Amino acid sequence: MAAFPFPHNPGSGNPDPSHPDQSLMTAVACAYARYGQQAGDWIRRFERQGGTVHCRSGCVHCCDFPVRCSLAEALLTASQLSSTQLDAMQRRAREVIANARTAGSWDEYFQRHRRRVGYCPLLDQQSGACTAYEVRPTRCRDTFSAMNARFCQVGTLEGLNRRERQDYSREVRANPATDGLSHYVAPLEDLSEPIWTEASRAMQGQWGLEVWGDFWVLTTLTQDEAFMAAVRAGQGVRAMKRAKALGLWNAEILEIGRSA
């Protein structure tokens, strides 16, 4: 299936002023900018105190994670993608839906996403660079490792023996940048919460409802005029029916309603 026809402004890094949801996308872009400043300040302080954030350009170990985002974020991303990128996102969206429909649990869904669905189509696997870096969603901005990045690689944690698991848990608990449960940098995740708060507020203010779900599915749905017309009219049931008609509905993947 070809990409859905919908006006977009690829490559500029800024919302298209003629876009019907321009004010909403601008709100998200501003929230991203605020987070970027705050996260950068936190990382610099942490490193001055002797800490290390083990994430560097070219590391792609988290680029096969499922990603949840708001429709507001997906709109901003989609507005900057080329038709080729949008086609790739649509193919990925259908893979995500197929995985969700057959997975027996969240853990199975998560593991199959990483092992079978694989890397985000916006990732340049040769350079390790995100081809839509400026408009990547929140979860791609706030996922950092406080320990060796090999722990982010699919299969690493699952492959630890009992002693290695104990050592891992001990190091996680001792690292001041974690929540004591995993090796990810908890303060940077906390700092990103205002982005989702702003997205929620903006969607409620503009549409009277909120839409949350899988990044690739939502980015694809932004390209369908009937789906977006229903959302803009505040008609959640109509939007859900349209997603179903497109084969892009799954209750575990897509949430449409008055609140997140």
C-alpha positions as a Markdown table, in Angstrom:
| # | Residue | x | y | z |
|---|---|---|---|---|
| 1 | Met | 0.0 | 0.0 | 0.0 |
| 2 | Ala | 1.4 | 3.4 | -0.9 |
| 3 | Ala | 1.8 | 6.1 | 1.7 |
| 4 | Phe | -1.4 | 8.1 | 2.6 |
| 5 | Pro | -1.5 | 11.4 | 0.7 |
| 6 | Phe | -1.2 | 14.3 | 3.2 |
| 7 | Pro | 0.7 | 17.6 | 3.0 |
| 8 | His | 4.0 | 17.7 | 4.8 |
| 9 | Asn | 7.1 | 19.8 | 4.9 |
| 10 | Pro | 10.1 | 17.4 | 5.0 |
| 11 | Gly | 13.5 | 18.4 | 6.1 |
| 12 | Ser | 13.1 | 21.8 | 7.6 |
| 13 | Gly | 13.0 | 20.7 | 11.3 |
| 14 | Asn | 10.1 | 23.1 | 12.0 |
| 15 | Pro | 6.3 | 22.7 | 11.8 |
| 16 | Asp | 4.7 | 23.8 | 8.6 |
| 17 | Pro | 2.9 | 27.1 | 9.2 |
| 18 | Ser | 0.1 | 26.0 | 6.9 |
| 19 | His | -0.5 | 22.7 | 8.8 |
| 20 | Pro | -3.9 | 22.6 | 10.5 |
| 21 | Asp | -2.3 | 21.4 | 13.7 |
| 22 | Gln | 0.6 | 23.9 | 13.6 |
| 23 | Ser | 0.0 | 25.4 | 17.0 |
| 24 | Leu | -0.1 | 21.9 | 18.6 |
| 25 | Met | 3.2 | 20.8 | 16.9 |
| 26 | Thr | 4.8 | 24.1 | 17.9 |
| 27 | Ala | 3.9 | 23.4 | 21.6 |
| 28 | Val | 5.5 | 20.0 | 21.3 |
| 29 | Ala | 8.6 | 21.4 | 19.6 |
| 30 | Cys | 9.0 | 24.0 | 22.4 |
| 31 | Ala | 8.7 | 21.2 | 25.0 |
| 32 | Tyr | 11.4 | 19.2 | 23.3 |
| 33 | Ala | 13.7 | 22.3 | 23.3 |
| 34 | Arg | 13.1 | 22.9 | 27.0 |
| 35 | Tyr | 13.8 | 19.2 | 27.8 |
| 36 | Gly | 16.9 | 19.3 | 25.6 |
| 37 | Gln | 18.3 | 22.2 | 27.7 |
| 38 | Gln | 17.4 | 20.6 | 31.0 |
| 39 | Ala | 18.8 | 17.2 | 30.0 |
| 40 | Gly | 22.0 | 18.7 | 28.8 |
| 41 | Asp | 22.4 | 20.7 | 32.1 |
| 42 | Trp | 21.8 | 17.5 | 34.1 |
| 43 | Ile | 24.3 | 15.4 | 32.1 |
| 44 | Arg | 27.0 | 18.1 | 32.4 |
| 45 | Arg | 26.5 | 18.3 | 36.2 |
| 46 | Phe | 26.5 | 14.5 | 36.5 |
| 47 | Glu | 29.7 | 14.2 | 34.5 |
| 48 | Arg | 31.4 | 16.9 | 36.5 |
| 49 | Gln | 30.7 | 14.8 | 39.6 |
| 50 | Gly | 32.4 | 11.8 | 38.0 |
| 51 | Gly | 29.4 | 10.1 | 36.6 |
| 52 | Thr | 29.1 | 8.6 | 33.1 |
| 53 | Val | 26.2 | 8.4 | 30.6 |
| 54 | His | 27.1 | 5.5 | 28.4 |
| 55 | Cys | 25.3 | 6.7 | 25.3 |
| 56 | Arg | 27.2 | 8.0 | 22.3 |
| 57 | Ser | 26.6 | 8.8 | 18.6 |
| 58 | Gly | 26.4 | 5.5 | 16.7 |
| 59 | Cys | 25.1 | 3.4 | 19.5 |
| 60 | Val | 21.8 | 1.8 | 18.3 |
| 61 | His | 21.0 | -0.7 | 21.1 |
| 62 | Cys | 17.8 | 1.0 | 22.0 |
| 63 | Cys | 16.6 | 1.6 | 18.5 |
| 64 | Asp | 14.7 | -1.7 | 18.4 |
| 65 | Phe | 12.5 | -0.8 | 21.4 |
| 66 | Pro | 8.8 | -0.3 | 21.1 |
| 67 | Val | 8.1 | 3.4 | 21.4 |
| 68 | Arg | 4.9 | 4.9 | 22.8 |
| 69 | Cys | 4.1 | 8.5 | 22.0 |
| 70 | Ser | 1.3 | 11.0 | 21.6 |
| 71 | Leu | -0.4 | 11.8 | 18.3 |
| 72 | Ala | 0.9 | 15.3 | 18.8 |
| 73 | Glu | 4.5 | 14.0 | 18.7 |
| 74 | Ala | 3.7 | 11.8 | 15.7 |
| 75 | Leu | 2.4 | 14.7 | 13.8 |
| 76 | Leu | 5.6 | 16.7 | 14.3 |
| 77 | Thr | 7.7 | 13.7 | 13.2 |
| 78 | Ala | 5.5 | 13.0 | 10.1 |
| 79 | Ser | 5.6 | 16.6 | 9.0 |
| 80 | Gln | 9.3 | 16.3 | 8.5 |
| 81 | Leu | 9.5 | 12.9 | 6.7 |
| 82 | Ser | 9.9 | 12.2 | 3.0 |
| 83 | Ser | 7.4 | 10.0 | 1.1 |
| 84 | Thr | 10.0 | 7.2 | 1.2 |
| 85 | Gln | 10.3 | 7.5 | 5.0 |
| 86 | Leu | 6.6 | 7.6 | 5.4 |
| 87 | Asp | 6.2 | 4.4 | 3.3 |
| 88 | Ala | 8.8 | 2.7 | 5.5 |
| 89 | Met | 6.9 | 3.9 | 8.6 |
| 90 | Gln | 3.7 | 2.4 | 7.2 |
| 91 | Arg | 5.3 | -1.0 | 6.6 |
| 92 | Arg | 6.6 | -0.9 | 10.2 |
| 93 | Ala | 3.2 | 0.0 | 11.5 |
| 94 | Arg | 1.7 | -3.1 | 10.0 |
| 95 | Glu | 4.4 | -5.2 | 11.5 |
| 96 | Val | 3.7 | -3.7 | 14.9 |
| 97 | Ile | 0.0 | -4.4 | 14.6 |
| 98 | Ala | 0.6 | -8.0 | 13.5 |
| 99 | Asn | 2.9 | -8.5 | 16.5 |
| 100 | Ala | 0.4 | -7.1 | 18.9 |
| 101 | Arg | -2.4 | -9.2 | 17.6 |
| 102 | Thr | -0.5 | -12.5 | 18.1 |
| 103 | Ala | 1.5 | -11.8 | 21.2 |
| 104 | Gly | 0.3 | -13.5 | 24.3 |
| 105 | Ser | 1.7 | -11.0 | 26.8 |
| 106 | Trp | 3.5 | -7.7 | 26.9 |
| 107 | Asp | 6.8 | -9.4 | 27.5 |
| 108 | Glu | 6.3 | -11.5 | 24.4 |
| 109 | Tyr | 5.3 | -8.5 | 22.4 |
| 110 | Phe | 8.4 | -6.5 | 23.6 |
| 111 | Gln | 10.9 | -9.3 | 22.9 |
| 112 | Arg | 9.4 | -10.1 | 19.5 |
| 113 | His | 9.5 | -6.4 | 18.6 |
| 114 | Arg | 13.2 | -6.2 | 19.4 |
| 115 | Arg | 14.2 | -9.5 | 17.9 |
| 116 | Arg | 11.9 | -9.8 | 14.8 |
| 117 | Val | 10.4 | -6.4 | 14.0 |
| 118 | Gly | 13.8 | -4.9 | 14.6 |
| 119 | Tyr | 15.3 | -1.5 | 14.2 |
| 120 | Cys | 13.3 | 1.7 | 13.5 |
| 121 | Pro | 13.1 | 2.4 | 9.8 |
| 122 | Leu | 14.3 | 5.9 | 10.5 |
| 123 | Leu | 17.6 | 4.5 | 11.7 |
| 124 | Asp | 20.6 | 4.6 | 9.3 |
| 125 | Gln | 22.1 | 1.3 | 10.3 |
| 126 | Gln | 25.4 | 2.0 | 8.6 |
| 127 | Ser | 26.1 | 5.3 | 10.4 |
| 128 | Gly | 24.0 | 4.6 | 13.5 |
| 129 | Ala | 22.3 | 8.0 | 13.0 |
| 130 | Cys | 18.6 | 8.8 | 13.3 |
| 131 | Thr | 17.5 | 10.3 | 10.0 |
| 132 | Ala | 14.7 | 12.3 | 11.8 |
| 133 | Tyr | 16.8 | 13.2 | 14.9 |
| 134 | Glu | 15.3 | 16.7 | 15.4 |
| 135 | Val | 11.8 | 15.4 | 15.5 |
| 136 | Arg | 12.3 | 12.1 | 17.3 |
| 137 | Pro | 9.7 | 11.3 | 20.0 |
| 138 | Thr | 10.1 | 11.7 | 23.7 |
| 139 | Arg | 11.1 | 8.1 | 24.5 |
| 140 | Cys | 13.9 | 8.4 | 22.0 |
| 141 | Arg | 15.1 | 11.5 | 23.8 |
| 142 | Asp | 15.1 | 10.4 | 27.4 |
| 143 | Thr | 16.5 | 6.8 | 27.2 |
| 144 | Phe | 20.0 | 6.9 | 28.4 |
| 145 | Ser | 22.2 | 4.2 | 30.1 |
| 146 | Ala | 24.0 | 4.8 | 33.4 |
| 147 | Met | 26.0 | 1.6 | 32.8 |
| 148 | Asn | 27.8 | -0.1 | 29.9 |
| 149 | Ala | 25.6 | 0.2 | 26.9 |
| 150 | Arg | 25.9 | -3.5 | 26.2 |
| 151 | Phe | 23.2 | -4.0 | 28.8 |
| 152 | Cys | 20.8 | -2.2 | 26.4 |
| 153 | Gln | 21.5 | -4.8 | 23.6 |
| 154 | Val | 18.7 | -7.3 | 23.0 |
| 155 | Gly | 19.5 | -10.6 | 24.8 |
| 156 | Thr | 22.2 | -9.3 | 27.1 |
| 157 | Leu | 20.1 | -9.2 | 30.3 |
| 158 | Glu | 18.3 | -12.4 | 29.4 |
| 159 | Gly | 21.6 | -14.1 | 28.9 |
| 160 | Leu | 23.1 | -13.3 | 32.3 |
| 161 | Asn | 23.8 | -16.2 | 34.6 |
| 162 | Arg | 22.9 | -16.0 | 38.3 |
| 163 | Arg | 26.1 | -14.5 | 39.5 |
| 164 | Glu | 26.2 | -12.0 | 36.6 |
| 165 | Arg | 22.6 | -11.1 | 37.5 |
| 166 | Gln | 23.5 | -10.5 | 41.1 |
| 167 | Asp | 26.4 | -8.3 | 40.0 |
| 168 | Tyr | 24.2 | -6.3 | 37.7 |
| 169 | Ser | 21.6 | -5.8 | 40.4 |
| 170 | Arg | 24.3 | -4.7 | 42.8 |
| 171 | Glu | 25.7 | -2.2 | 40.4 |
| 172 | Val | 22.3 | -0.8 | 39.5 |
| 173 | Arg | 21.5 | -0.2 | 43.2 |
| 174 | Ala | 24.8 | 1.5 | 43.8 |
| 175 | Asn | 24.6 | 3.8 | 40.8 |
| 176 | Pro | 23.1 | 7.2 | 41.8 |
| 177 | Ala | 21.7 | 7.8 | 38.3 |
| 178 | Thr | 19.3 | 4.8 | 38.3 |
| 179 | Asp | 16.1 | 4.0 | 40.1 |
| 180 | Gly | 17.7 | 0.9 | 41.6 |
| 181 | Leu | 15.8 | -1.4 | 39.3 |
| 182 | Ser | 17.4 | -1.0 | 35.9 |
| 183 | His | 20.5 | 0.6 | 34.3 |
| 184 | Tyr | 18.6 | 3.5 | 32.7 |
| 185 | Val | 19.1 | 7.1 | 33.8 |
| 186 | Ala | 16.0 | 7.8 | 35.9 |
| 187 | Pro | 16.4 | 11.6 | 36.3 |
| 188 | Leu | 16.4 | 12.1 | 32.6 |
| 189 | Glu | 13.2 | 10.2 | 32.2 |
| 190 | Asp | 11.7 | 12.3 | 35.0 |
| 191 | Leu | 12.7 | 15.5 | 33.3 |
| 192 | Ser | 10.9 | 14.4 | 30.1 |
| 193 | Glu | 7.5 | 14.1 | 31.8 |
| 194 | Pro | 6.5 | 17.7 | 31.1 |
| 195 | Ile | 6.7 | 16.9 | 27.3 |
| 196 | Trp | 3.9 | 14.4 | 27.7 |
| 197 | Thr | 2.0 | 16.8 | 30.0 |
| 198 | Glu | 2.2 | 19.5 | 27.3 |
| 199 | Ala | 1.2 | 17.1 | 24.6 |
| 200 | Ser | -1.8 | 16.1 | 26.7 |
| 201 | Arg | -2.8 | 19.6 | 27.3 |
| 202 | Ala | -2.4 | 20.6 | 23.7 |
| 203 | Met | -4.4 | 17.7 | 22.3 |
| 204 | Gln | -7.2 | 18.3 | 24.8 |
| 205 | Gly | -7.2 | 22.0 | 24.0 |
| 206 | Gln | -7.2 | 21.6 | 20.3 |
| 207 | Trp | -9.2 | 18.4 | 19.7 |
| 208 | Gly | -11.1 | 17.8 | 23.0 |
| 209 | Leu | -9.5 | 14.3 | 23.2 |
| 210 | Glu | -6.2 | 12.6 | 23.4 |
| 211 | Val | -4.6 | 9.9 | 21.2 |
| 212 | Trp | -1.6 | 7.8 | 22.4 |
| 213 | Gly | 0.0 | 4.7 | 21.1 |
| 214 | Asp | 2.7 | 3.2 | 19.0 |
| 215 | Phe | 5.0 | 5.7 | 17.3 |
| 216 | Trp | 5.0 | 4.0 | 13.9 |
| 217 | Val | 1.2 | 3.4 | 13.9 |
| 218 | Leu | 0.4 | 7.0 | 14.9 |
| 219 | Thr | 2.9 | 8.4 | 12.4 |
| 220 | Thr | 1.2 | 6.4 | 9.7 |
| 221 | Leu | -2.3 | 7.5 | 10.8 |
| 222 | Thr | -1.4 | 11.1 | 10.6 |
| 223 | Gln | -1.3 | 10.6 | 6.8 |
| 224 | Asp | -4.9 | 9.5 | 6.6 |
| 225 | Glu | -7.2 | 12.5 | 6.1 |
| 226 | Ala | -10.4 | 10.7 | 7.4 |
| 227 | Phe | -8.7 | 9.6 | 10.6 |
| 228 | Met | -7.3 | 13.1 | 11.3 |
| 229 | Ala | -10.7 | 14.7 | 10.4 |
| 230 | Ala | -12.3 | 12.6 | 13.0 |
| 231 | Val | -9.7 | 13.5 | 15.6 |
| 232 | Arg | -9.9 | 17.2 | 14.9 |
| 233 | Ala | -13.7 | 17.0 | 15.3 |
| 234 | Gly | -13.2 | 15.3 | 18.7 |
| 235 | Gln | -14.9 | 12.1 | 17.5 |
| 236 | Gly | -12.9 | 9.4 | 19.1 |
| 237 | Val | -15.3 | 6.5 | 18.1 |
| 238 | Arg | -15.2 | 7.6 | 14.5 |
| 239 | Ala | -11.4 | 7.8 | 14.6 |
| 240 | Met | -11.2 | 4.3 | 16.1 |
| 241 | Lys | -13.5 | 2.9 | 13.3 |
| 242 | Arg | -11.3 | 4.6 | 10.7 |
| 243 | Ala | -8.2 | 3.0 | 12.2 |
| 244 | Lys | -9.9 | -0.4 | 12.2 |
| 245 | Ala | -10.9 | 0.1 | 8.5 |
| 246 | Leu | -7.2 | 0.8 | 7.7 |
| 247 | Gly | -6.1 | -2.3 | 9.6 |
| 248 | Leu | -4.2 | -0.2 | 12.1 |
| 249 | Trp | -6.3 | -0.8 | 15.2 |
| 250 | Asn | -5.3 | -2.8 | 18.3 |
| 251 | Ala | -6.6 | -1.9 | 21.7 |
| 252 | Glu | -3.1 | -2.6 | 23.2 |
| 253 | Ile | -1.4 | -0.3 | 20.7 |
| 254 | Leu | -3.8 | 2.6 | 20.3 |
| 255 | Glu | -5.7 | 4.7 | 22.9 |
| 256 | Ile | -8.3 | 7.3 | 21.9 |
| 257 | Gly | -10.3 | 9.1 | 24.5 |
| 258 | Arg | -10.8 | 12.1 | 26.7 |
| 259 | Ser | -7.7 | 11.4 | 28.7 |
| 260 | Ala | -4.4 | 9.5 | 28.3 |
